[in-house]
Amino acid sequence: MTKSKYDTHTSPLFTQRNILTLDNIHSLQIRLFLYSFENGTHLDFFQSMFAKNSQFHSYPTRDCNNFRPEFCRTNTKQSGNNGNARGNGGM
């Protein structure tokens, strides 16, 4: 496709061909999801999963319109699999 050497850095090749990297695709998907959430085109299922800082206090801060990250005390909670090694919620 580019006739590059085997060990050539891929970042310039992706930029040259206007191809998104996996990190770029992941970031884009998150941004599109949050955009749909902000504009009310998301499923109601997700409504309880995200909250803005302004829902927790009424004073104006720089980050009051940002989404509030869920506090995770353990790595298990951060991974999102609810403690189940298979990640299927115990089913």
N, C-alpha and C positions, 0 to 999 in steps of 0.2 A: 504494500500500500504506500509506504513512504520510502522504501528501499534503504532503511536506516540499519546501522549495525545493531547487533543483538543487545548490547549493553548501553545503548543510547538512552539518555534521560527522556522520559515520556512527557514531562510537563510542556516543553516547547512544542512538541509534536501535536499535543492536544490543542494548544492555543493556535497553532498554525492552521489546523484543520477545523477549527471551531467546534470541537467535540468536548462535551462536559466530562469531567472526571467523576468517579464514584462519589467523592466527597462533595463535589458541586451538585450532583444529582440529589444526594441526600439533603443538603442544605436547601435546595430548591423545593423539594417535596415538603419539607417542614414549613417553609415560608408560604407555600400555596395553601397548606392546610390551615395555618394560622390566619391567613388572609380570608379564607372561607369562613373560619370561625368568627372573625371580627365582623364580617358582613352578614352574618346570620344565614349562610347557606350550608351550614354543617348539620349533621344529624343531632337530634336532641340527646342521644346517648352520650355525647362528648361534653354536654353542658356542665355536668358536675365534676368533670376532670380538670377543668381550667378555671382559674379565678384571677382577677386583676388585683393589684395592691389596693386600689381604691375601694374594694369591697371589704377590706379589713380595717380601714381607718378613713376618717373624713378630712384630715388635714392635707393640704396640697403639698406634694413632694415632687421631686424631679422624676421619680419612677412610678408615680401613682397610676399611670395608664399602661404600665408594663404588666405582663403576666407574672404571677407569683409562683416561683418554683416550689414544689412540694418538698417539705423537709424529710430527708431520709436518714434514719439513724444507722441503718445497716446496709451493707452491700447487696444483700438479697433484695431489699425493697428497691434499690436503685436499678437493679437489672430488670425489674418489671415482671418477674415470673412468679411473684407472690409466694416464694419459698418452695415452689415445685421445680425440681430439676428439669423436667421436660417442658415447662413453660406453658402447660395447657390448663392451669388453674385447678388442678386436682381431679380432672375428669378422666 
